[in-house]
C-alpha cells in the first residue's frame, strides 16, 4: 500500500476516490500532506471519502499524526492521516 500524497492543487474528489479505493482493498489508507493548502485539500477529501465508504456500509475513523519527511535534504513536518474501519 502506497502513501496517498496530497498537494494544495490536488482535486478533492480524485483524492477521496483514491482513499476509498485503498480502504476497500487494504482496509487501511495513509494520507500525507505538507503545508496548510495541502492539509485543507486532504481534510476535504477525507470528508468526501467517509461519505463514499458509508454508502458501502464501511465506517471509518481518521487519526492524524506528525511525520518527518526529507525533501531536498531538508526535514519537513508533514501531517499524516491514518484511515481505518471503525
Kinemage of the C-alpha trace (Angstrom):
@kinemage 1
@onewidth
@group {chain A} dominant
@subgroup {mainchain}
@vectorlist {calphas} color= white
{ca unk a 1} P 0.000 0.000 0.000
{ca unk a 2} L 1.442 3.357 -1.055
{ca unk a 3} L 1.068 6.627 0.796
{ca unk a 4} L -1.523 8.932 -0.787
{ca unk a 5} L 0.230 12.285 -1.115
{ca unk a 6} L -1.907 15.408 -1.316
{ca unk a 7} L -0.834 18.833 -2.560
{ca unk a 8} L -2.603 22.172 -2.407
{ca unk a 9} L -3.573 21.657 -6.079
{ca unk a 10} L -4.988 18.138 -5.649
{ca unk a 11} L -8.588 17.573 -6.751
{ca unk a 12} L -10.558 16.598 -3.645
{ca unk a 13} L -12.885 14.207 -5.488
{ca unk a 14} L -9.947 12.335 -7.028
{ca unk a 15} L -8.155 12.054 -3.681
{ca unk a 16} L -11.385 10.935 -1.985
{ca unk a 17} L -11.839 8.214 -4.597
{ca unk a 18} L -8.266 7.058 -4.065
{ca unk a 19} L -8.735 6.950 -0.283
{ca unk a 20} L -11.984 4.992 -0.593
{ca unk a 21} L -10.435 2.552 -3.069
{ca unk a 22} L -7.402 1.884 -0.870
{ca unk a 23} L -9.559 1.391 2.234
{ca unk a 24} L -11.808 -1.034 0.346
{ca unk a 25} L -8.821 -3.037 -0.900
{ca unk a 26} L -6.374 -2.895 2.026
{ca unk a 27} L -8.689 -1.979 4.970
{ca unk a 28} L -6.353 0.951 5.734
{ca unk a 29} L -5.088 4.093 3.999
{ca unk a 30} L -2.423 6.668 4.800
{ca unk a 31} L -2.743 10.218 3.501
{ca unk a 32} L 0.114 12.709 3.745
{ca unk a 33} L 0.069 16.488 3.325
{ca unk a 34} L 2.673 19.221 3.815
{ca unk a 35} L 1.509 22.800 4.203
{ca unk a 36} L -1.783 24.486 5.000
{ca unk a 37} L -3.235 24.257 1.482
{ca unk a 38} L -2.423 20.566 1.181
{ca unk a 39} L -3.845 19.775 4.619
{ca unk a 40} L -7.026 21.666 3.664
{ca unk a 41} L -7.443 19.578 0.495
{ca unk a 42} L -6.693 16.371 2.415
{ca unk a 43} L -9.315 17.085 5.082
{ca unk a 44} L -11.958 17.860 2.452
{ca unk a 45} L -11.055 14.638 0.607
{ca unk a 46} L -11.279 12.656 3.842
{ca unk a 47} L -14.774 14.026 4.460
{ca unk a 48} L -15.844 13.008 0.953
{ca unk a 49} L -14.226 9.564 1.256
{ca unk a 50} L -16.062 8.962 4.528
{ca unk a 51} L -19.337 9.510 2.669
{ca unk a 52} L -18.300 7.248 -0.224
{ca unk a 53} L -17.392 4.457 2.196
{ca unk a 54} L -20.510 4.944 4.315
{ca unk a 55} L -22.554 4.139 1.182
{ca unk a 56} L -20.776 0.747 1.178
{ca unk a 57} L -21.512 0.317 4.907
{ca unk a 58} L -17.846 0.871 5.798
{ca unk a 59} L -17.498 3.283 8.714
{ca unk a 60} L -14.006 4.710 9.178
{ca unk a 61} L -12.043 6.753 11.660
{ca unk a 62} L -9.184 9.090 10.840
{ca unk a 63} L -6.219 9.565 13.149
{ca unk a 64} L -3.854 12.486 12.435
{ca unk a 65} L -0.142 12.151 13.187
{ca unk a 66} L 3.012 14.173 12.602
{ca unk a 67} L 5.624 12.711 10.265
{ca unk a 68} L 9.105 13.941 9.368
{ca unk a 69} L 9.774 13.924 5.622
{ca unk a 70} L 13.089 14.684 3.910
{ca unk a 71} L 12.754 16.823 0.782
{ca unk a 72} L 15.876 18.165 -0.957
{ca unk a 73} L 17.995 17.241 2.075
{ca unk a 74} L 15.719 19.259 4.376
{ca unk a 75} L 13.477 17.737 7.013
{ca unk a 76} L 9.883 18.967 6.807
{ca unk a 77} L 6.983 18.152 9.087
{ca unk a 78} L 4.006 16.560 7.371
{ca unk a 79} L 0.573 15.696 8.633
{ca unk a 80} L -0.255 12.031 8.113
{ca unk a 81} L -3.850 10.827 8.353
{ca unk a 82} L -4.361 7.135 9.068
{ca unk a 83} L -7.789 5.942 7.895
{ca unk a 84} L -9.119 2.614 9.218
{ca unk a 85} L -12.508 0.949 9.672
{ca unk a 86} L -14.180 1.633 12.996
